Structures are given as C-alpha cells and as structure tokens.
Amino acid sequence: MTGKSLNSNVDAYVSKPGKWQEAYKKLRAIALECDMTEDFKWGHPCYTLDDQNIVLIHGFKDYCALLFFKGALMQDPKGILIQQTKNVQAGRQIRFTSAEEIAKMASTLKSYIRDAIKVEKSGAQVEFKETAEFDMPEEFLSKLEESPALQEAFAGLTPGRQRGYLLHFSSAKQAKTRESRVEKCIPHILKGKGLDD
C-alpha cells in the first residue's frame, strides 16, 4: 500500500460481512498499489487521480467487478473488458466470481489500472452518441408532435436526461408499456426534471 490515506467509508464497505468481502479487500489492495486517491462515491470504493474517476469497485449477485470509467478507450490485450449493456458508452468492467481469481490476476489488473491512468493523463475523451442517434419511440414522438410545450421542455433537458428518457421508453418491448411510461413521464419532463430527479 502507498502512503495515501485510507477512506473510512471504504474501510466499512470492505469490512461488511458478505459474499464479496474477501474479493473487495483484494481489489482494494491492488487499487491502492497503483498510486490513486481512495474515495467513496455512489456508495462504492472509487479510485481517482487529480479528482478524475479512474476505477470503481462494485458487486452484484453473481459477480463483483472493477469498473473502468473510460474503459472504452483502454487497450484490452487479454479480452477481459466487458460492456455492461449495449447502452453503456464509456465504462467497461472486469468481472470476478472469487477472491482467488482476483489474486491470480493481480499483475494483469495492475497493468489495466495503469493503462486507465495513462488514458486519463492523455486527456482522451469518450465520444458519446448524440441524443439524436438514440431511438425515438413512436409513442413519444406522437406526444411531442401534439404538444409544443412538451417539445420545448424536452429540448431544454440536458442531453443525459434526454437519453435517460429515450432509453427508458424504448426498453419496453410492448407498445402499451411504452405508452404508459411516456404518460407517466410527461409531467416530469414538463417540470424540467430527469427520470431520477
């Protein structure tokens, strides 16, 4: 471990009894050896460099993972970076199912973290798809055409909020569900709020 200070929230996170406790401890030790600042964001251990997010530790039911914020720009010589869903544009994960697996991969993980740091230092940015490149469900399009106020309110949202709504609407397989989602969200959009505001 480096001389960097440990974050007490991360201490609590990795000490909490649970399925991934030992895995979290190993991932933390590896991250700390890569000369980043230990932080705690969005309820998870997060490692930063000059206040820029590099990698986050998180767990799910079937696996725990290292999430690289700019993973889409990284080299992947071992073919182990995973795009969580097709809508995730920048982040990539390396997934694990045991602390032993992490221990065996320690040197590989350090080289991936160092690559992530190099990407961050280079100033490279992920080019995000424009909102216009996302599918606009018919059910929402017809509401926009009927209501200039809704058009104006939607146009006034940040691109991230716009994409959030479009993904929420288009992820429903049935037209009836898409219509219901659109109806529920219209009051939020008119108030200038995002899906999770």
DRENTI-467864 format. One record per residue: residue in three letters; x negated, y negated, z of N, C-alpha, C, CB in turn. Coordinates in steps of 0.001 Angstrom, whole numbers, plus 500000, padded with zeros to 6 digits. Glycine has a CB too. Layout:
! residues N
ALAXYZXYZXYZXYZ...
***
This chain:
! residues 197
MET499165501186500000500000500000500000499124498756500000500948499999501211THR499639497713499378498872496482499310499116495677500572499242495664498054GLY498478494511500620498662493630501766499986492893501733497541492639501832LYS500768493094500693502059492396500583502966492830501731502741492686499206SER503824491892502162504684492229503298505860493095502864505194490955503976LEU506258493975503767507394494855503518508672494112503846507288496159504345ASN509722494411503114511007493770503314511826494615504295511759493587501959SER512341493982505353513067494733506390514350495371505845513409493808507565ASN514983494742504853516182495342504245515828496630503505516857494345503277VAL514641496637502883514193497844502188513838498915503218512972497537501266ASP513227498502504344512950499452505435514233500193505812512360498714506681ALA515307499423506007516594500008506408517141500909505296517619498891506746TYR517009500470504047517531501222502895516854502584502774517333500422501593VAL515526502622502880514813503889502700514864504773503945513370503620502330SER515270504200505088515348504979506326516724505604506534515003504101507513LYS517707505101505780519070505600505920519128507068505505520053504755505074PRO519612507938506383519707509355506015520603509518504787520256510197507201GLY520177510370503899520972510603502690520215511469501720521356509284502025LYS520900511802500657520377512715499644519045512254499047521391512879498542TRP518873510937498869517703510425498159516662509787499077518138509423497136GLN516802509932500379515913509244501318514426509470501004516209509707502732GLU514014510719500844512596511004500576512175510473499200512329512524500659ALA513063510570498232512774510061496887512564508545496931513924510420495905TYR513446507839497663513308506386497788511963506018498407514453505808498634LYS511546506756499420510273506458500094509105506614499118510074507386501324LYS509143507646498300508067507863497316508073506758496256508220509252496637LEU509258506407495766509351505349494754508864504016495325510803505213494242ARG509208503746496571508763502512497215507237502476497300509383502382498624ALA506635503569497743505175503620497888504502503377496531504729504992498476ILE505042503963495478504477503793494132504606502324493705505197504733493103ALA505782501738493902506001500340493504505060499405494269507474499931493750LEU504875499666495558504014498803496368502546498882495950504145499173497833GLU502155499969495344500768500096494877500518499297493598500428501566494639CYS501571498747493021501436498041491736501433496523491893502564498446490802ASP501172496055493106500963494633493376502135493736492975499738494175492666MET503328494125493402504511493296493188505045492879494558505609494062492356THR505954491930494563506598491490495801507832492346496037506973489975495739GLU507961492856497254509134493673497590510273492752498001508807494693498732ASP511411492931497356512585492113497619513785493050497771512818491063496472PHE514944492496498080516160493292498210517266492519497517516516493587499718LYS517718493021496353518728492321495562519828493292495156518094491667494312TRP521042492796495126522206493602494723522301494885495556522123493953493218GLY521825494797496813521912495946497716520874497030497461523264496547497617HIS519802496706496717518778497703496367517374497124496480519008498230494946PRO516377497978496714514990497523496684514652497047495271514018498657497137CYS514096495851495187513771495255493899512340494716493981514794494116493518TYR511570494941492944510164494527492951509960493470491878509213495744492720THR509349492348492308509246491181491446507795490735491279510081490040492007LEU507588489923490269506297489293490019506594487835489694505496490010488846ASP506071486924490504506344485486490320507846485225490186505602484951489071ASP508615485841491072510080485688491128510826486269489923510421484235491248GLN510145487018489083510817487685487958511024489157488314509983487542486632ASN512237489660488089512549491058488402511806491989487445514077491310488324ILE511120492991488013510400493966487203511100495318487246508949494102487684VAL511323495826488477511891497168488614512736497246489885510770498242488641LEU513788498060489831514718498221490945514893499709491213516092497539490644ILE515023500065492485515270501459492873516767501598493165514395501880494132HIS517405502576492552518820502799492883519171504279492759519736501956491963GLY520261504640493426520660506038493450522105506230493043520440506614494818PHE522365507371492474523708507757492050523988509144492620523848507743490479LYS525133509695492282525483511008492827524496512087492371526906511390492408ASP524189512095491076523379513183490516521897512876490351523926513561489203TYR521519511633490507520105511274490341519813509941491018519731511205488844CYS518529509695491256518095508357491644517199507874490509517339508349493055ALA516920506573490475516218506048489307515403504810489616517197505738488220LEU514435504575488745513753503289488650514397502587487465512168503445488474LEU514885501382487676515484500606486594514506499507486202516869500007487016PHE514054499537484956513155498511484435514007497448483744512095499124483446PHE513933496206484240514803495144483738514592494854482250514575493881484535LYS513342494963481774513068494727480345512581496025479696512005493590480158GLY513172497125480112512760498435479613512845498579478101513592499489480246ALA513760497852477477513918497932476023512656497453475294515131497101475577LEU511818496661475972510598496128475349509357496945475691510386494690475777MET509515497946476548508355498705477015507947499815476052508644499298478371GLN506684500225476187506199501415475494506818502620476229504593501481475474ASP507091503689475530507649504885476182506948506134475645509194504980475949PRO505623506259475927504862507376475354505368508751475775503422507250475741LYS505992508862476941506477510163477420507943510414477056506306510254478929GLY508596509405476454510008509560476078510925509754477277510163510731475139ILE510653509012478368511436509211479598512341508032479952510505509474480748LEU512285506942479180513158505802479460514551506078478902512575504494478855ILE515554505849479730516942506159479361517778504884479360517553507203480335GLN518563504712478288519524503617478212520793504116478909519805503172476703GLN521184503452480003522297503947480825523580504160480030522567502982481954THR523985503141479279525151503265478388524808502503477108526486502699479067LYS525592502682476068525284502008474794525392500491474906526219502504473696ASN526087499991475935526247498547476086525116497890476877527556498256476756VAL524260498688477496523122498124478229522078497717477192522526499157479280GLN521727496425477175520837495938476130519372495894476560521272494570475697ALA519082495479477791517689495263478192517133496367479088517569493945478902GLY517893496771480087517399497689481109517253499128480627518313497657482286ARG516290499820481211516110501248480963515757501922482278515007501506479888GLN516167503161482446515917503917483679514958505073483440517230504447484254ILE514248505421484513513608506738484582514349507426485723511997506658484828ARG514915508593485456515762509291486435515029510455487083517040509796485769PHE515409510707488345514792511790489121515863512546489891513718511234490093THR515589513833490112516519514628490914515864515147492190517053515796490095SER514585514797492434513938515224493688512704514376493970513547516720493621ALA512317514332495253511103513622495665509873514311495070510998513561497218GLU509924515640494921508800516390494354508535515961492910509077517907494415GLU509607515781492174509481515354490783508776513989490714510879515284490106ILE509152513089491623508531511758491678507043511882492009509242510863492730ALA506717512723493000505318512911493402504475513394492220505221513917494571LYS505019514319491433504280514849490269504078513791489191505021516049489672MET505015512843489113504971511830488056504314510524488502506368511544487569ALA503753510483489704503265509216490284502379508415489342502502509497491548SER501386509052488724500475508279487865501201507766486616499260509144487452THR502119508567486075502912508119484925503775506921485315503801509271484390LEU504407507013486481505281505919486928504485504630487110505988506295488247LYS503293504745487674502461503548487847502101502946486492501177503887488636SER501809503782485512501459503228484195502683502556483554500908504347483261TYR503877503101483768505094502463483242505349501129483948506320503401483412ILE505137501096485264505329499838486005504310498802485521505186500069487550ARG503069499227485321502051498281484828502421497752483444500662498958484779ASP503008498622482611503463498174481290504591497154481445503937499381480433ALA505504497398482387506614496460482633506066495103483082507592497029483705ILE505024495124483918504395493878484381503751493157483188503326494172485493LYS503102493923482319502463493344481124503516492686480219501685494440480335VAL504649493353480048505742492800479238506201491480479847506934493805479143GLU506381491449481166506835490230481844505811489117481687507096490503483337LYS504544489431481889503488488405481771503363487866480352502144488977482214SER503716488684479365503606488258477960504661487204477611503748489471477021GLY505708487106478446506783486157478171507810486692477178506204484870477647ALA507654487933476744508597488522475781510010488557476370508146489955475383GLN510986488313475531512387488327475950513164489338475120513016486921475820VAL514132489989475754515022490899475025515995490034474227515792491883476008GLU516156490364472946517128489628472130518498490274472320516714489619470609PHE519370489545472985520698490072473258521607489881472050521301489397474493LYS522506490843471863523502490713470799524356489487471112524389492014470672GLU524751488783470069525658487652470241527048488193470588525704486762468949THR527831487375471272529194487781471631529979488180470381529922486639472380ALA529743487488469281530472487776468035530179489178467496530117486741466975GLU529059489782467932528708491119467452529435492226468223527204491326467557PHE530124491867469313530888492852470081532266493012469455531007492429471576ASP532847494202469594534181494451469050535205493549469726534573495929469224MET536069492966468900537169492157469419538433492993469240537278490750468679PRO538961493571470327540154494413470197541343493637469621540530495000471557GLU542102494285468749543283493676468117544219493048469147544045494723467300GLU544408493768470262545359493316471289544956491955471851545451494348472429PHE543639491713471960543162490432472478543165489382471364541740490581473081LEU542784489798470174542745488890469033544129488278468791542253489632467770SER545167489098468859546518488567468610546920487559469692547550489720468552LYS546510487789470947546811486829472029546065485516471800546429487424473417LEU544815485615471328544041484402471043544695483596469930542594484761470656GLU545200484302468905545841483615467776547135482929468201546127484607466642GLU547828483512469188549098482940469664548886481742470578549905483999470398SER547718481662471222547549480660472275546266479846472129547561481333473621PRO546395478595471647545218477724471564544574477508472947545610476366470948ALA545391477483474000544845477279475352543946478453475745545992477111476388LEU544371479669475385543570480863475687542276480848474865544384482160475395GLN542387480447473589541195480340472731540177479397473357541578479845471313GLU540659478239473791539778477217474369539150477715475670540558475911474623ALA539965478366476501539455478875477779538410479966477553540610479420478642PHE538668480867476614537718481960476335536421481386475762538339482997475344ALA536541480412474854535350479782474256534526479061475318535761478791473145GLY535181478604476386534488477876477457533756478771478446535469477036478203LEU534018480074478379533319481006479284531874481192478850534038482373479324THR531022481576479787529634481883479431529631483117478524528752482123480718PRO528601483275477685528545484457476814528622485770477600527264484432475991GLY528010485821478764528059487040479584529472487367480037527156486893480799ARG530223486335480422531624486563480835532468486993479640532226485282481477GLN532228486367478497532970486768477287532712488239476972532566485882476073ARG531432488633476990531091490030476688531712490975477712529562490218476655GLY531713490563478984532312491388480037533771491708479729532208490679481392TYR534517490678479325535926490904478973536057491803477744536633489563478716LEU535271491525476715535384492314475475535058493785475721534449491747474391LEU534030494028476535533682495422476852534789496083477666532347495488477625HIS535361495324478611536445495843479450537660496211478589536845494802480527PHE538016495319477671539180495582476812538916496764475877539535494327475988SER537770496748475206537536497756474162537180499129474716536436497294473246SER536848499212476013536517500532476564537766501393476808535741500369477874ALA538939500779476759540179501550476906540478502251475584541374500628477331LYS540761503545475670540971504323474440542356504096473828540782505805474728GLN543363503863474682544729503720474173545131502256474056545714504457475079ALA545901501957473007546357500586472760547142500047473954547223500529471489LYS547979500899474554548808500476475689547921500010476854549737501637476147THR546841500736477100545918500373478182545192499075477843544895501509478436ARG544779498928476587544104497681476176545043496497476365543633497764474693GLU546324496660475947547313495586476115547472495214477579548669496006475534SER547564496220478429547734495994479861546529495240480430547928497337480601ARG545329495643480026544113494963480508544087493506480058542850495691480004VAL544437493275478798544447491913478266545429491062479068544823491908476755GLU546652491582479270547682490839480017547199490478481424548980491667480106LYS546577491453482104546095491209483472544985490164483520545594492506484088CYS544177490102482469543010489217482483543297487798481995541928489812481642ILE544384487605481267544668486270480715544672485188481801546021486278479992PRO545356485379482950545328484317483973543903483981484444546173484738485176HIS543056484998484574541655484771484967540918483927483930540928486113485158ILE541105484304482660540424483593481564540873482136481551540720484269480183LEU542189481921481696542717480554481679542164479699482819544233480584481756LYS541779480365483924541179479630485065539669479471484904541480480361486391GLY539120480008483779537679479888483551536855480880484352537230478502483879LYS537508481936484805536811482931485632536381484149484811537711483378486792GLY535316484779485278534857486015484665535624487192485250533340486199484869LEU535406488340484705536076489571485104535913489862486593535544490732484296ASP534725489620487133534446489957488531534418488764489483533144490663488611ASP534844487583488973534836486385489839535974486412490840534928485112488994
***
